Amino acid sequence: MTDGKIEKQYINLALQTGSDMQYGMHDLNLIDYPGEYDLQGMFFTVSPGKGGELNYLIKDGTKVYAFAQTEDALNDEDFNADYRLFTNQHIAKMLDKMELEGEKIDLSAIE
């Protein structure tokens, strides 16, 4: 916090689709709806998955990160990345089975 204002230095990625409309000023950067976003020099493509879960393709300079929560995202030919982030072990197994390129990172193992 600086001079009584909250710094928006972090970008929060929602796991589920948020409400259709949000009004007013927000004290944080929140991505919770499918679409394309350009924040803090990074480009986010957010696609809906089955059950309202969100899948993210994040471009940060020359690095591309894919955060897949649903299997249908893995079948998207544009969902290619240098790093493949996941929390679901089913997704990990699908990454192995499909032999998709990119370093796998299990976010559930991070404390």
N, C-alpha and C positions, 0 to 999 in steps of 0.2 A: 504494500500500500504506500503510495506517495502522495503527499499533500491531500490526504483524505479521499483519494480516488483509487479504485482498485485497478491494478494493471492487468491488461488482458494478454499476458504473456503465454498462457497455455490455451490449447485448443482441445475442448472436450468432445469426444466422440460418443454418441449415444449408441447403446446396443439395440434399442428398439425404436421404431418410427415414432416421432413426437406428434403433437397436435398440428392440425392443418394451419392454424393461424396463431401467431404470438404477437402480442401488442406491447408497446412500451420499450424502455431501454433495458438492456441486460448487462449484468456485471461480469459476464464471462462470454467467451467465444464457445458457442455450442452448435454442433452439427448434429441434427436429429431428424433430418428429412431427406428423402432421395433428391438428387440433383447434382449440380456442379458448383463448387465453391473455390474462391481464390482468397486465401487468408495468409498473412505473414509470409508471403513469398512461396507458399506451397499451394498446390492445386489438388483438390479433392473431388473425386467422382464417387458418388454414393448411390448404390443401387439397392432396391428392396429385395429381400429374400422371402422365402416362405415363412409364414407366421409373424410377419412384421419385423423380422430381424434385418439389420442393415449390414451391407458389405461395403468396404471402402477400398478404393484404389487411390493411393497418395503419392504425388510426385513432388519430390523435394530436390531441386537442382537436377543432378544426374541420377539420383537414386529413386527407385520406385518400390513402394511397399503395398502389398495386398493383404487386407485383413478380411478373411472369409469366415463368415458364421454359418453359411448355408452352402450345401453342395451345388446348387444351381449356379452360384458365382464361379465355381471352378470350371464349369462348362462354357463360360463366356470366353471367346477367343481374345477379347480385349483385356482380360483380367490377368495380364502377364506382369511379373514383377521380379526385382532382384531379391526381395525378402518377402516371405509368405508368413504372415502372422495368423495365429489361431489360438483358440481356447478349448475347442471341442476335439476330443480324440478321434471322433468319426472323421472330421475334416483332415486330421493328420494322416489317417489311414488312406483316405481318398487321394491325398497329395502323393503318397508313396505309390499307390496303385496306378495313378494316371501319369506318373513319372514327370510331373511338372517341374520346370527349372526354377531355381531360386532357393536361397537359404531358408530353411524352415525354422521358425521361432515360436515356441510354445509359451504364450503369455501367461498361462495358468501356473507355470513353474517359476515365475518371477515373484519375489517377495517384496 
